[in-house]
Amino acid sequence: MKELPTADALNMCRNLLARGVEDGHISTDYRLVCHCQCNSTESPGRRLYEEIQTWPHFYHIEEEEQ
């Protein structure tokens, strides 16, 4: 909840997303949404959620949309 995964793990996640786009498996205009935005859960954890919000393609879901 309070600590980020390692820098290597975060980089691997970003690289996996980039590779998915590059290989055509993920749309170039994809929206990155965290589990806690869709369900009442702490996943992926507060600190990681804060980090992911700074990534390209992060999608801020408005209250009305939920």
Buried (B, 14 or more C-beta within 10 A) or exposed (E): EEEEBEEEEBEEBEEEBEEEBEEEEBEEEEEEBBEBBEEEEEEBBEEBBEBBEEEEBBEEEEEEEE
